[in-house]
Amino acid sequence: MTIMLQVFEQVYSPTTPWQHRKIAFIDADHIVAMRLDGQSGVWLDVTKQGESHRLATTRSAAEACYFLLSVFGKIAECQQKGGSWIIGHDGFDAATIHAAKFPLS
């Protein structure tokens, strides 16, 4: 079972077209910490020493907290259902967090 989570390679504004955003996917099993930066950013720390990934940049610190909890919830939901999943989002709004089972059958 693998759960891949979308992260951003750079910080983008909400007006940056999706075609210009560089994204990557990390294995949720390699996440050692999810953290807030005290402003509006949500970050993931992974098992490789010193490696962090930007998960989202929200409109406020409160929304960042909600985004972080929503991602935790989506990962737990995928683990409970079993199988392999890919989780994506727009990087700004927790309502856009969606999971898709893969490979598609």
C-alpha positions in Angstrom: 0.0 0.0 0.0 1.4 3.4 -1.0 -0.1 6.8 -0.4 1.5 9.6 -2.5 0.9 13.2 -1.4 1.3 16.2 -3.7 3.8 18.9 -2.6 5.1 22.1 -4.2 8.7 22.6 -5.2 8.4 26.4 -4.8 6.1 28.9 -3.1 3.3 30.2 -5.4 0.7 32.9 -5.2 -3.0 31.9 -5.6 -2.9 33.7 -9.0 -0.1 31.5 -10.4 -1.5 29.4 -13.2 -1.3 25.7 -12.4 0.7 25.1 -15.6 3.5 27.2 -14.1 3.6 25.4 -10.7 6.2 22.7 -10.2 4.9 19.8 -8.1 6.2 16.5 -6.8 4.7 13.6 -4.9 6.1 12.1 -1.7 5.3 8.8 -0.1 3.3 9.4 3.0 5.3 6.7 4.8 8.3 9.0 4.7 6.6 11.9 6.4 8.1 12.4 9.9 6.4 15.7 10.7 3.7 18.1 9.4 4.1 21.6 10.7 2.8 25.1 10.4 5.2 28.0 9.9 3.3 30.4 12.1 1.9 32.4 9.2 0.0 30.6 6.4 2.3 27.9 5.3 2.0 24.1 5.8 5.2 22.1 5.6 6.2 18.4 5.6 9.4 17.1 6.9 10.5 13.7 5.5 13.0 11.0 6.6 15.9 12.5 4.6 17.8 14.8 7.0 17.0 18.5 6.4 14.5 17.8 3.7 11.2 19.8 3.8 8.4 20.3 1.3 5.8 23.0 1.1 2.4 21.4 1.2 0.3 24.6 1.0 0.1 28.3 1.4 -3.3 29.4 2.7 -5.0 32.8 3.2 -4.6 32.7 7.0 -2.9 30.8 9.8 -6.3 29.4 10.8 -6.8 28.0 7.3 -3.3 26.6 7.4 -4.2 24.6 10.6 -7.4 23.4 8.9 -5.5 22.4 5.8 -3.0 20.4 7.8 -5.7 18.5 9.8 -7.6 17.8 6.5 -4.6 16.2 5.0 -4.0 14.1 8.1 -7.7 13.0 7.8 -7.4 12.2 4.1 -4.3 10.1 4.7 -6.1 8.2 7.6 -9.1 7.6 5.3 -6.9 6.2 2.6 -5.1 3.9 5.0 -8.4 2.7 6.4 -9.7 1.8 2.9 -6.4 0.1 2.0 -4.7 0.0 -1.4 -2.6 2.6 -3.1 -3.7 6.3 -3.3 -2.6 9.6 -4.7 -3.7 12.7 -2.9 -3.8 16.1 -4.7 -5.0 19.7 -4.0 -4.6 23.2 -5.2 -2.2 24.2 -2.4 -4.5 27.0 -1.0 -8.0 25.6 -0.1 -8.6 22.5 2.0 -11.9 21.9 0.1 -9.8 20.9 -2.9 -8.0 17.9 -1.2 -9.0 14.8 -3.1 -7.7 11.2 -3.2 -7.8 8.8 -6.1 -7.1 5.1 -5.9 -4.3 3.9 -8.3 -3.8 2.2 -10.5 -7.2 2.9 -11.9 -9.1 -0.3 -12.5 
